[in-house]
Structure formats: structure tokens, C-alpha cells
Amino acid sequence: MRFLLKIILIVAFSALLQTFFPWWTIAIAAFVISTVLYTKGISSFFEGFIAIFLLWCTKAYLIDLANEQILSDKIATVFSVTPIILIAITGFVGGLVAGFASLSGSTFIGMFKRTKRRNKYYSL
């Protein structure tokens, strides 16, 4: 449940920020949401990755449909790929940025969480 909630919040916050600010605000959104809703490790990375991958693929596809695939056909020809793969690459790059930002936010807030020590002879 928390996994899906974080994905929805990252998508919403990123979409809001991207309407007013540059593309890299996805990292800020993923970092902030991951510090507010803490999850450990690789789960945090995948929440940010999936959220922005879906957002950017959707936005790229809608922009591609709006201009009748003129630009994506030309760029896909240069890179010898199909326009759909080009959209997936766009989502992948954005997903990596947000995934690492989400992991950084989770690690940052994890530094301040108190963990139980298993060794009874260890003390601070």
C-alpha cells in the first residue's frame, strides 16, 4: 500500500513541479517524498524509478501524438531505433534520476532513525 502511495505522490508532485520548473525537479520531488514516507533500500529506488518512468513515458507519448510523430521519427532514424523505444529510453533516463534521488532521500532520513543494536555489549 505504501509502495503505491509513494508512486502516486511522486508522480503528482513531479508533474506539478515540472509545469513551473526545469526537468531536474523530479529529483527534488522524489527526494522529498522519500524523506517524508520512509522505506528501506531498493524498494525506495524502485518507487522513484517506476513513478517517473510512467510519468515521462506518458508525457513523451502525448507530446509525440500532438505533433504527429514528426520529431520522434527523425530522431529515431538517427539512432536506428523505433519511436516507441525512444520514448522508453526517455522514461528510463528520468526513472534513473528519480530512483537515485529517492534512494538518497531514504538513506538521508535513515541516518537519523534509531536502530536496535543486537550486540548487548555495544553502547554509545
N, C-alpha and C positions, 0 to 999 in steps of 0.2 A: 504494500500500500504506500509506504514511504517512497519507494522507488518511483512509482508512477506520479506521486505528488511532486517530487523534486523535478521530474522531467517536465511536467506541466508548468511549474513555476519558472523554471529556467527558460522554457520556450516563451512564456508570456513576458517575462522581464526583459529578455533579449530582444524580442520583437518590438517592445516599447522603446528600449534604448536605441535600437538601430534606426528608428524613424527620425531621431533627432541628432544622433552622434555617429561617429565612424564605425566601421565594421568590428574593430577590436573591442568594442564594449561588450561583446559576447563573453569575453574572458572575465570582465568585471561582474557581469550578471551571474556567471557560473560560480565564481569565487564567493560572492556574497551569499547566494542561496546555499552553497555547501557549508559555509560557516554557520548559517542560521539553523539549517537542518543537517545535523552531523550524521554521517555514515562512514564506515571504515573502508579504507583501501580501494581495491579495484572496483567495488560497487560504485563508489563516488566517481571514479573515472568514467565508467560506462553510463552513468546518469547524465553527465555533461555531454559526452560524446553522442549519445542517442538523441538527446534533445536538440542539439544544434545541427546534427546530421539531418534530422527530419525537417527542421525549420529551413535550413539553407537549400535543401533539395526541393522543398515545396516552393520557396520563393524563386529559385532559379528556374524551375519548370513553369511557373506562372509568368515570369518575365519572358521566357522563351516563347510561350504561346502568344503573348501580347505582341511580340514583334515578328511573328510568323516564322520563327526559327532561322532568320537570316544570318545573324551574327554567330549563333552556335554552329550552324552548318559550315561556315567559313573557318572558324577556329578548330572545329573537329577535323576538317580536312587537313589543316596544318599539322595537327598532332596524330593523324591517322587513326582516329577513334570515332565512335558514333556520338551523336549529341547526348544520348542518354548516359553514356559513360562519362562524358564531360560534366554533366550535372552531378553524377555520383562522385566524381573527383572533387568537385566544388564542395559538396556536403562532407566528404571525408576530411578535407583540409580544415574546414570550420569545426568539425567534430573533434579533431585532434587538439585544436586550440582550446576549445571549451572543456574537453576532457582533462587536459593537464591543468587548466585553471581550477576546475572542480576538485581535482585531486590535491592541488596546492591549498585550496581553502579548507578541505577536510584535514589535511596534515597540519595546517596552521592552528586550527581550533583544537586539534588533538594534542598539541603541545601543552595546552592549558587544562586538559582533562586529567583528573587524578586517576591513576590506575592502581589496582591492588598489587602489592608485592607478594610473590609466592615464597620468597625466602624470609623466614621469620627472624633471621639474624641481620637482615639488611635494615638499616634505619637512616633517616635523613636528619 
